[in-house]
Amino acid sequence: MDKYFPEYRRIYKEVDKTFSLVVLAKAPLPEDIVRIGEDGVRALWHSEKLRGGGYSKAAELLQKAKHSVGLREGQAQARMSIQYLAGSIRDKDARIDEIDAEITKLAKSIQYVEKLTAIPGLGERIISGILSEIGDLIRFDSVKEIQKYSGLGLVSESSGKHNGETHISHRGRKRLRYWLYMGARSVVVHSSEFAKLHTYYTTREENPLKKMQSLMAIACKLLRVIYVILTKGVDYDPQKLLGDIVRPENAKNKTKGAAVA
């Protein structure tokens, strides 16, 4: 595309997105787009039943195609190559969707898994992603083992100026970390209790966390909640989740208690 339609990536920075792939599969070169026109491009998307704001790029595509400085030699071969690659990506995407659907179906068969949907922001896709990466819960004796398995276990820095500081190990199942991180981001947005926890972690007077550190802490918290629900069959309790937050009045009581002791 950089050779034959260099302007294309100014419109689609990621050429493997759905609207882009539909164009590349049918009209990949500037002369193809000029030939079918703006209405033709829209018709391609309409035939695939695509929805959203992607239709607004049709006019821009046509203008860029009309003034393209791309190569004119070897277009037949380039067209075939681009169409083949675009088709391959779409085929793989369709297969991935089928696999995701099967994973979701299998996840629903796990005992107590329906209780996880009570956690605001934790949808079927994220739940399925997390559980498919964990595998059989029975093989873990504790949630700490799963945390270590995911690479979210804490390790101490033993060299240089960071000596004594702790950070997550990153040694473990990368895809599990990814899904736990996505879950953490989602619950912070959609769950008031997780949002309060995030605010507390990032603004507390003692050892405030950076935003990313807080999300990793919430990912670990989310993992513990999931583990308890699935192993004990209990319902999600937002108030128990907020137990980590140290209220100013509680902090004062703890200080007084320590002084008396």
C-alpha positions in Angstrom: 0.0 0.0 0.0 2.9 2.3 0.7 4.1 1.8 -2.8 0.8 1.8 -4.7 -1.5 4.0 -2.5 0.8 5.8 0.0 -2.0 8.2 0.9 -4.2 5.4 2.2 -2.5 5.2 5.6 -3.4 8.8 6.2 -7.0 7.7 6.3 -6.5 4.3 7.9 -3.4 4.1 10.2 -4.4 0.5 11.0 -5.3 -1.0 7.6 -6.6 -4.3 9.1 -9.7 -2.7 10.6 -13.1 -3.9 9.2 -14.0 -0.9 7.0 -10.5 -0.8 5.5 -10.4 -4.5 4.8 -13.7 -4.4 2.9 -12.2 -1.7 0.6 -8.9 -3.6 0.2 -10.6 -6.8 -0.7 -12.6 -5.2 -3.5 -11.0 -1.9 -4.6 -7.4 -1.8 -3.2 -5.8 0.6 -5.7 -6.5 4.3 -6.4 -7.8 3.6 -9.9 -10.3 1.0 -8.4 -11.7 3.6 -6.0 -11.9 6.3 -8.7 -13.7 3.8 -11.0 -16.5 2.9 -8.4 -16.7 6.4 -6.9 -17.8 7.5 -3.5 -21.2 5.8 -3.8 -19.5 2.6 -4.9 -17.3 2.6 -1.8 -20.3 3.2 0.4 -22.1 0.3 -1.4 -19.2 -2.0 -0.5 -19.6 -1.3 3.2 -23.4 -1.5 2.9 -23.2 -4.9 1.3 -21.3 -6.1 4.4 -24.0 -4.6 6.7 -21.4 -2.4 8.4 -22.6 0.3 10.8 -21.0 3.3 12.4 -19.1 6.4 11.4 -16.8 4.7 9.0 -19.0 5.8 6.0 -17.7 9.3 6.4 -14.4 8.3 5.0 -15.7 7.5 1.6 -15.3 11.0 0.2 -11.8 11.3 1.6 -10.8 8.0 0.1 -12.0 9.2 -3.3 -10.1 12.5 -3.1 -6.9 10.8 -2.0 -7.3 8.2 -4.8 -7.8 10.9 -7.5 -4.5 12.6 -6.5 -2.4 9.6 -5.5 1.3 9.6 -6.4 1.5 5.8 -6.1 3.2 3.5 -8.6 1.4 2.8 -11.8 3.6 -0.2 -12.9 2.7 -3.7 -11.9 -0.7 -2.8 -10.7 -2.3 -6.2 -11.6 0.1 -8.1 -9.4 -0.2 -5.6 -6.6 -4.0 -5.8 -6.7 -4.0 -9.6 -6.5 -1.5 -9.5 -3.6 -3.5 -6.9 -1.6 -6.8 -8.6 -2.2 -5.4 -12.0 -1.2 -3.9 -10.6 2.1 -7.1 -8.7 2.9 -9.1 -11.8 2.3 -6.8 -13.9 4.5 -7.0 -11.5 7.4 -10.8 -11.5 7.1 -10.9 -15.3 7.1 -8.7 -15.4 10.2 -10.9 -12.8 11.9 -14.0 -14.9 11.2 -12.3 -18.0 12.6 -11.2 -16.1 15.7 -14.8 -15.0 16.2 -15.9 -18.6 16.0 -13.3 -19.6 18.6 -14.3 -16.7 20.9 -18.0 -17.9 20.7 -17.0 -21.4 21.6 -14.8 -20.2 24.5 -17.8 -18.1 25.8 -20.0 -21.2 25.5 -17.6 -23.3 27.5 -17.1 -20.6 30.1 -20.8 -20.5 30.8 -20.7 -24.2 31.8 -18.4 -23.5 34.8 -20.1 -23.7 38.1 -21.1 -20.3 39.6 -19.8 -18.4 36.6 -23.1 -16.6 36.2 -22.4 -14.9 39.5 -19.5 -13.1 38.0 -21.8 -11.1 35.7 -23.1 -9.3 38.9 -19.7 -7.4 38.8 -20.4 -4.1 36.9 -18.2 -3.9 33.8 -17.3 -7.5 33.7 -18.9 -8.8 30.5 -18.9 -12.2 28.9 -15.9 -11.6 26.7 -13.6 -10.5 29.6 -14.9 -13.3 31.8 -14.3 -15.9 29.1 -10.8 -14.5 28.4 -9.7 -14.7 32.0 -11.1 -18.1 32.6 -9.7 -19.6 29.4 -6.3 -18.4 30.3 -6.5 -19.7 33.9 -7.8 -23.1 32.9 -8.9 -25.5 35.6 -9.1 -23.7 39.0 -8.7 -27.0 40.8 -5.0 -27.2 39.9 -4.3 -24.0 42.0 -4.2 -24.2 45.8 -4.7 -20.5 46.3 -5.4 -17.3 44.4 -1.7 -16.2 45.0 -0.6 -19.1 42.8 -2.8 -17.8 40.0 -1.5 -14.3 40.5 2.1 -15.6 40.2 1.0 -17.7 37.2 -0.2 -14.5 35.5 3.0 -12.6 36.2 1.2 -10.2 38.6 3.2 -11.5 41.6 5.3 -8.9 43.4 9.1 -9.2 43.4 11.7 -6.9 45.0 14.2 -4.9 43.0 17.7 -5.8 44.2 20.0 -3.7 42.1 20.8 -0.1 41.4 18.9 2.9 42.8 15.6 1.0 42.9 16.9 -1.5 45.5 14.1 -2.5 47.8 11.3 -1.4 45.6 8.7 -3.9 44.4 7.1 -4.4 41.0 5.1 -7.2 39.3 7.3 -9.9 37.9 5.8 -10.1 34.3 7.0 -13.7 34.4 3.9 -15.7 33.6 0.9 -15.9 31.2 0.9 -12.7 29.2 -2.6 -13.2 27.9 -4.0 -13.7 31.4 -2.4 -10.4 32.4 -3.9 -8.8 29.4 -7.5 -9.9 30.2 -7.1 -9.1 33.9 -5.9 -5.6 32.9 -8.8 -5.2 30.5 -11.1 -6.3 33.3 -9.6 -3.8 35.7 -10.0 -1.0 33.2 -13.7 -1.9 32.6 -14.7 -2.3 36.2 -13.1 1.0 37.2 -15.3 2.7 34.5 -18.6 0.9 35.2 -18.4 0.0 38.9 -18.7 2.7 41.5 -17.0 0.6 44.2 -14.0 -0.2 42.0 -13.8 3.4 40.9 -13.7 4.4 44.6 -10.9 1.9 45.2 -9.0 3.3 42.2 -9.3 6.8 43.6 -8.2 5.7 47.0 -5.1 3.8 45.7 -4.0 6.9 43.6 -4.7 9.6 46.2 -4.0 8.1 49.6 -1.5 10.0 51.7 0.7 7.0 52.4 2.2 5.3 49.4 -0.1 6.6 46.7 0.1 4.6 43.5 0.4 5.8 39.9 -2.5 5.1 37.6 -1.0 2.0 36.0 0.1 0.7 39.4 -3.4 1.1 40.7 -4.9 -0.7 37.7 -2.5 -3.6 38.3 -3.6 -3.7 42.0 -7.2 -3.7 41.0 -6.5 -6.5 38.5 -5.2 -8.5 41.4 -8.2 -7.6 43.5 -10.5 -8.6 40.7 -8.7 -11.9 40.4 -9.3 -12.6 44.1 -13.0 -11.7 43.8 -13.4 -14.1 40.8 -11.5 -16.9 42.6 -13.7 -16.6 45.8 -16.9 -16.5 43.9 -16.0 -19.5 41.7 -14.6 -21.7 44.5 -17.1 -20.8 47.3 -20.2 -20.0 45.3 -20.8 -16.7 47.2 -22.4 -13.7 45.7 -20.5 -10.5 44.8 -20.5 -8.1 47.7 -19.5 -4.5 46.8 -19.1 -3.5 50.5 -16.5 -6.2 51.2 -14.6 -4.9 48.2 -14.3 -1.4 49.8 -12.8 -2.9 52.9 -9.3 -2.0 51.6 -10.1 1.7 51.9 -8.8 3.2 55.1 -11.2 5.9 56.2 -9.8 8.9 58.1 -11.8 8.2 61.2 -10.7 4.5 61.1 -7.1 5.7 60.7 -7.5 7.9 63.8 -9.0 5.1 65.8 -6.1 2.8 64.9 -3.6 5.5 66.0 -5.4 6.0 69.3 -5.5 2.2 69.8 -1.8 1.9 69.1 -1.0 4.8 71.6 -3.1 3.1 74.4 -1.3 -0.2 73.7 
